[in-house]
Amino acid sequence: MSRIRRACELAGREPRDIVLVAVSKTFPADDIRAAHAAGQRDFGESYVQEALAKMDALAGLELTWHFIGPIQSNKTRDIAARFHWVHSIDRLKVAERLAAQRPAGRAPLQALIQVNVSGEATKSGVAPDALAPLAHAVAALPNLRLRGLMAIPEPTEDMALARARFESVRALKERLCAEGLALDTLSMGMTADLEAAIAAGATMVRVGTAIFGERRTTQ
Ligand SMILES: *Cc1c(COP(=O)(O)O)cnc(C)c1O
């Protein structure tokens, strides 16, 4: 995506240091197949049943699947069994279930904790002041590998504010690293704000609309 290249130029960063997760929720398997043919490998999904159907339809392709939606406890088994990454851990109970349910012999599930950096504006994610104990507990679980943080700041036209929110996520990650956790991933930035996120240090951007077009259903 040319926007990622341009944002990297402005930020003095290398495009290869940023993973583009193509958010394919609500789009059919054929759209994923077309993106794969164009070289895209990482795909993000928010609804488990919908994702499983697409995984089955695309079973022959080498794809990396990211679960990015809210995690219901009764969906952890499918997430643990079928996804490579999960971005939206926000409580220990869910992380424990994912760890217990990751099938033996699979690589560890690559895990991110979702942080609520906009206070009341969004409900998902752990509050910043509750992050450290959760992160240390998740990092100690077997079958999961805690890689970093994910955040979805409140939508804003104000790119300086967006960047400040993203900088605060980066600061949280750096503090956890100083406490001894080996974190290398910041999943932040979507169609509307990926430039601000890259300027603030994102290593993964999750982009739907700019790749697949407008979603018909908003959920
Ligand atoms: C839908 C979604 C995206 C993609 O949003 P766009 O604005 O279409 O790029 C990114 N992250 C999460 C968690 C989402 O649910």
The ligand as a Tripos MOL2 file, in Angstrom:
@<TRIPOS>MOLECULE
LIG
   15    15     1     0     0
SMALL
NO_CHARGES

@<TRIPOS>ATOM
      1 C1        -12.7770   -3.2700   11.2040 C.3       1 LIG1
      2 C2        -11.5200   -3.1270   11.9680 C.ar      1 LIG1
      3 C3        -10.3720   -2.5520   11.3900 C.ar      1 LIG1
      4 C4        -10.3370   -1.9860    9.9740 C.3       1 LIG1
      5 O1        -10.9840   -0.7730    9.9150 O.3       1 LIG1
      6 P1        -10.9340    0.1540    8.5900 P.3       1 LIG1
      7 O2        -11.3570    1.4750    9.0960 O.co2     1 LIG1
      8 O3        -11.8970   -0.4490    7.6200 O.co2     1 LIG1
      9 O4         -9.5490    0.1290    8.0760 O.co2     1 LIG1
     10 C5         -9.2210   -2.4980   12.1470 C.ar      1 LIG1
     11 N1         -9.1750   -2.9700   13.4000 N.ar      1 LIG1
     12 C6        -10.2580   -3.5230   13.9940 C.ar      1 LIG1
     13 C7        -10.1240   -4.0280   15.3810 C.3       1 LIG1
     14 C8        -11.4550   -3.6120   13.3120 C.ar      1 LIG1
     15 O5        -12.5180   -4.1570   13.9240 O.3       1 LIG1
@<TRIPOS>BOND
     1     1     2 1
     2     2     3 ar
     3     2    14 ar
     4     3     4 1
     5     3    10 ar
     6     4     5 1
     7     5     6 1
     8     6     7 2
     9     6     8 1
    10     6     9 1
    11    10    11 ar
    12    11    12 ar
    13    12    13 1
    14    12    14 ar
    15    14    15 1
@<TRIPOS>SUBSTRUCTURE
     1 LIG1         1 GROUP 0 **** ****
